[in-house]
């Protein structure tokens, strides 16, 4: 514990030095921390290097790897200060569009490593958005049109732990000349960051619209989040080309991050499936628009629903239909509804007879939240590896298992097929362990333990990763409750 406290103090001193314009001193502190935990650091670097070919932000990650290797090999000098400045500019630029509060922090730290005109312009724009007009002009002329600065009135850490409120009813809203928008992130992942619905008068339908940041249910700041969402969606709509117009009736179903498996399986798919048959009977020429993407699991789900390719509206982010049908949100944010889970159980119809297998939900080759020492632990536990075949095949594997080792990730949505009493060992990074699957686990009556892997070394949190969501699940032997539990969990 004392070494962790000392590491935290040294890391805080490095940040203070960096923000006080002493980047050389910051790098020297980080060098000491990296050297003290070199074995763990090398494991992280090796995992990051192995996935560069699949990494959406490989150029930034490669800069980080090079800087960290230099810090491990020699005392930092001006070259490393320049490297640090370039790295922080990369991370800050990545964050500007979606998380400007983080961007200003990173870019101000980069500024302490050395100025350049682009950095000055970026900081001028951010400072002007914060209302620091005079200071902004001292750096560079800020843009004439300033983007809205999203307010985040609540971290929702406590809101996540509150009892789930009553599930919302699923209704269908019929909007003549309605319009829907899926706003994409402006970073390399391009996930849906906002969903907006407007009526024929151009009025945003707030009950059918969401935008990150979005609160968990029971958050006392719901109205403030809704106001921020409105500002962001209205601004995004002004930047888009005219919508694709469809004359037939269109059922439009979109979720935040709808392209990701968790959000497709537990939110978008049941919201669509619970309403599709009734809608197609009432509107026989109905077509479907969704923001789930074109992954094989999406195609499999649509086939199972009986939706054909000619019923799909071509992929687009902005749509208007003479008759737009939008189902209400069928679940609270982050809390899968009981009705959705019950529908999924019937829809996928996993085998009823439980099996006796031990299964590992692998993340081998994942570019984000990799599992370090995964193969070694899986073999020690005698666990089979969850296949990468169809959803049905994966659910069959889950149903045939009485023990499942689950590094936290989207594949845990497949626990919809786990039989009551199945033992689930969820492995998490200490800095990222949201309770997205708690309601699913409770609904299926699973025996669940959540164990922390080793913490990510503090300098790597600042230099190598874009945020806690990407921190690896580090299972190096003897370094965490998760690793110790796996070592004693014999086949």
N, C-alpha and C positions, 0 to 999 in steps of 0.2 A: 504494500500500500504506500509506503514512504517513497519508493521509487516512482510510483505513478504521480504522487503529489509533486515530487521534484521535477518530473518531466513536464507536468502541467505548468509549473512556475517558469521553467526555462522556455517553454513554448510561448507563454504569455509575454515573457520578456522579449522574445524574438519579434512578436507582433508589435509590441510597444516601440521597439527600436525601428522597425520598418516604418511605422506611422509617424515617427519622430524624425524621419529623414536619415536614418542610419542603416541602410540595407546591408552593408558589409557586416555589421555587428549581428544583424538578424541571421544572416547566412551562417556565421560562425556558431551561433547557438544551435541552429538547425543541424549543422554538421555534427555537433557533439551528440545530439539526440539520435540522429540517424546511425552514427557509429555505435552507440550504446545498444541499439536494437537491430544490428546489421543483418542478422539472419532473417528476421521477419521482413525487413525492408527488401531484401533480395527476393524473397518469395513473391511479394507484391509486384516488384518490377518484372519478374519473370512472367507472371500471369498477365500483366498489362502488355508486355511485348508480344506474347503469344496470340493476342487477339487484335493486334493493330490492323490487320487486313480487313477486319469486320467492324472496326470502331468508327462510328460516325464522326468522331472528333479526333481522329488519329494524329493530325498535325500538332494539335495542342498537347496531346498525351505524349507524343514523341519528344517535344521540347521539355516536358517535365521529367521524363526518363533521363534525358541527357544531362539536365541540371543535377538531378539527384545522384547520378553516377559520378559526376564531377565532384560533388560535395563529399562523396564517400572516398574519393581517390586523393584529394589534395585540399589544402587550405584555400578558401575562396578569395578571389581577387576581383578586379574590375570586370573581367570577362564574365564571371558568374553573376555579378550585379546586373550587367547588361542582359544576361540570359533570364534572370529573375524578372526584370522589367518587361521583357517580351512575353514571358509566360503569363504574368499577371494581366497584361493587356489582352492576351488571348482569352483568358477566363472571363475578364470583365466584358469584353465585346460579346462573348457568348451569352452573358446574362442580361445585357441591356434591354432587350425587347420584352422579356417576360418578368425579370426580377431586377428592376433598376436599383433597388436598395442595396442588393449585393453587388451590382455593377459599380456603383459609386465607391463602395468600400474597396473593391479590388483595384479600380483605376486610380484612386488616390494613392494607394500603396505603390502602384506601378510608377506613378509620377515621382515618388521619392527616389526611384532608381534612375531617373533621367527623363527629361521632357522630349516630346516630339510634337509636331503640329497636329497630327491626327488625334493624339491623346488629349491635347489641349482642347480641341473641338468637342471631343466626346464628353469631357468633364464640364465644359461650358454649357453644353446642352442639358446635362443632368442637373447642374447647379441652378440653371435658369428654371427648370421644372420644379425645383424645390423652393423657388422664390428668392434665390440669392442672385438677383440680377446684376448688381455691381460687381460682385466677385466673378460671376460668369463672364462678363465683358472684359474683365482684366485678363482672363485666359485667352479668349477668342470670341468672335461674334457668335452668339448662340443662334440656333435656327429660329426663323420667324414664327413657324407653327410648332408649338410645343405639345408633346404628347401628354395625356393625362397620367398622373402619378398614382398608381393603385394603392389605396389604403388597406392595411391588414390589421383590423382592430383586435383580432384574437388569434392566438396560435392554435387554439382548439385542442391542446394537449389534454386538458381536463374534460373537454366536451366529448372526446372519444370514449371516455370511461363511463359516461352517463347511461342509464337504462335506455334501450331503444324505444322511441315513441311508437304509437300505433302506426302500422303501415298505411301509406296513402292509398286511396281508392284509385283504380285504373279506369280512366275515362278517355273518350276520344273527342277532340276538339275539331270542328269542321270550320275552316276559314276560307271564305271566298277570296280569290286573288291573294292568297297568303304566300308568305316568303320565309324561307329558312336559310340560315347561314351556319356553316361549321368553320369557325376561325382556326386557322392553323398556327402553330408556333412558328416563329421566324428563326428558329435555330435548326440545326441539321436533322432533327427528328421529325419535325412537322406534324406532331400529334395535334389532335383537336383540343384547343385551349379554351374554346368558348363555343356555345350553342345558342343562337338567337332566333326567335320566331316573331314575325311582324304580321299584323293584319293588313287589310286592303287600304286602311288609312295611314299606314306607316307607323302604327303604334306598337312598340315592343310589348310582347306578351310575357310579362315577368315570370308567371307561374310555369311557363314552358321553356324558360331560358336559364342558362347557367354559364358562369365564367370563372376560371381559376383566378385568384384564390376563392374558394367556395367553402362555407362553414359546414361542420358536422351538425347533425340535428341537436336540438337543445342549446345551441350556441345563443347567448343573449344578444349577440351583435348581428343577427340575421339581416335586419334592415340595412345596416351599414354595408354589409357584403353585397346585398342586392343593388344598392345604389352604385357601388363600384362596378359591379357587373354591367349595369346599364351603360355607364360611361364608356367602358371598354368595348362593348358590343356595338354601340352606336358609332364609335370612332372606327372600328374595324369595317363596318358596313360601308362607310364612306370611301374606303380605300379599294373596294372590290369593283371589278367590271360588272356590267349588268347581269342579272341572274339568268340562268338557263330557264327558258319558259316551256312548260309542259301543259298541253290542253286537257289531257285525261286527268282524272282524280289521282292524287299521289298520296300514299301513306309515307310520312317522313318520320324516321326514328333516328335520333342522334343522342349520343352521350359524351360527356367529357372523357377524353382519351379512349373513345370508342374503338380505336384501332388495336388496342391492347387486349390480350386474351382475357384477363380478369374482367375488364369492363364489358367485353362482348358476351362472355359466358354468363355472368351473374347479373348484368343490368340490361344491355341492349337486346340480347336474344330473347329473354323471357318477356320483356316489354313488347317486342314485336310479335312473338309467338302467341301470347295470350289474346291478342286482338286481331290477328290476321284473318282467321276464318270468318269471323263475324263481319269484318270490313269487306272482304272479297265477295261475300254473299250480297251485301247491300250495294256495293259498287263493282259490278262484274268486270269493268275495264280497268280496275285499279292497278296502279303500278307502285313500285317500292323504291324509295330512296333512303339510304342509310350511310353512316360514316364509319362503318366497321372495317372498311378496306376490302382487299381481295385475297386474303390469306386462305390456304386450303381449309382451315377449320371454319371459316365463314361460308365458303362454298358448300362444305358438307352440311352445315346447319341449314342453309337455305334449301338444299335439295331435300332434306328430311322434312322441312315445312311444306314441300310441294311447290316452292316458288321457282319459276323457270327464268332463264336468262332474258327472255323477251319481256318479262314483267318488271325487269330492273331498269331504272333510270340510269343513263350513263353517269359515271362518277363525276361529281363536281362539288364545289364547296358552297355554291350559292344558287338557290333554286326558287322559282315561283311557279305556282300551279293555279289553274282556274278554280280547282277545289283542292285545298291542302288539308290533309287529315293528320293531326299530330296527337299521339297518345300522351296523356299526362305522365309525369315521372312516376314509375311504379315502385320506387324505393327512395328512402332518404340517402343522401350522399354518404358513401362509405359503409352503409348498413344494408346489405341485401335483404329484401323483404321475404317474409315467410311464404307469401303467395308465389313469388318468383321461384323460390327454392322448391316448393311443391310442384310447380309446373315443370321445372327442369328434371326432377326425379321421374316424372311420368314421360317426359319427352325423350330422355336418353335411355330409360328403362334398362338400367344395369342389371346383371345377373343377381338373383335373389339369394343364392347360396354363398355364404362367405367362404373365403379360402384361407390358407395357412401360410401364404408367402410373406417374405419381408421385402419391401420395395423401397428403392431410393429414387426420389424425384430429382434427377440429375440436372445440373447447370453447367455441364462440361462445355467449354468453348464460349460461355456467355461473356460478352464485352462489358456488361455492367453487372455488378454484384456477383463476381466470380466466386467460386468456392475453392479455397486453397486446401490442398491435400485431399481432395474429394475422392479420387480413385482409390487411394490407400485405405481410407476409412470405409468406403463402400465394400471393398473386398474383405476387410476385417470383419464387418458385420454380416457377411454372406448375403448381402442384399442384391436383388435383381435391379436392373436399371429401367426406369419408366421409358418406354419406347417413344419414338417420334413419329408414329404412324397416325392414323385417324383419331378423332376424338373418341369414337366408339371403342376402338382398340385400347386406348389409354384408360378409359373408364372401366373396361373389362379387367385390366391389370390392377386397378385400384380395388375393384370389388373382390378380386382373388387374393387380397393381402390382408393379414391381420395386424401387421406392423408396417408403418410408413415413416420413413425418414425424409423430412421435407425442409430443405433449405428455403427460406422465405422467398416466394416468388409467385408468378401468375399460375404456375402449374397446380398450386394448391386449390384453385377453383375446381379441379377434378375430384376433390374430396366429396363432391355431391354424390359420388358412387360408393363411398366408403360405408361399410356396414356399422351399425351401432356397436360400440365397444372396441372398435379398431383403435390401436394405440398409435398416436401421432407424435413424433418428435420433431418439433419445428426448430430450426437452427437460424439464429438471427445475428446480425451485427449489433453491438450494444447501442450504436447511434441511430439505428433504423429498425424499429420493430412495431410498425403500426398494427392495429387490431382489425385489419380488413376482413380477416377470415373467422373472427370470433363467433359471429352469428351463424355462419355455416357450420362450424364445428359444434356449436351448441345444438343446432337444429338436427344434426345427424347423430347426436349423442356419442361423440367420439371421446376417447381418453387422451387428453392433450397435455403435452408439456412443451414449454418454450424455453430454450436454453441459449444463453449468449455465447457466441464465439469470442475469440480474442479481439480486443479493441484495435482499430487501425492506428498505427503510429501517427502522432500528432502532425509532424511535418508533412506526411503524405496526405493527410486530410486537407491541408492547405495547397499543396503543390501538385498532387497527382490526380485528384478526383474532383469532379464538378459539384459534388454534394453528397450527403449521407446516403441517398438512394443508391449510389454507385459503390459505396464502401464494400469490399469483399467480405465474405463470411470465412474468416480465417480459422481453420481447424488444426493449426500446427500443434503437435503432440504436447500435452501437459500444460497448455497455456490458457485453458478456459474450461468452464463447466461443460460446454458442448463437447469439446474434445475428450474430456475425461469420461463423460457418459457414453460416448461412442466406443471408447477403448474397452469399456466394461460390458458393452452390449454384444454378447457373443451370439453366433448363429444358433 
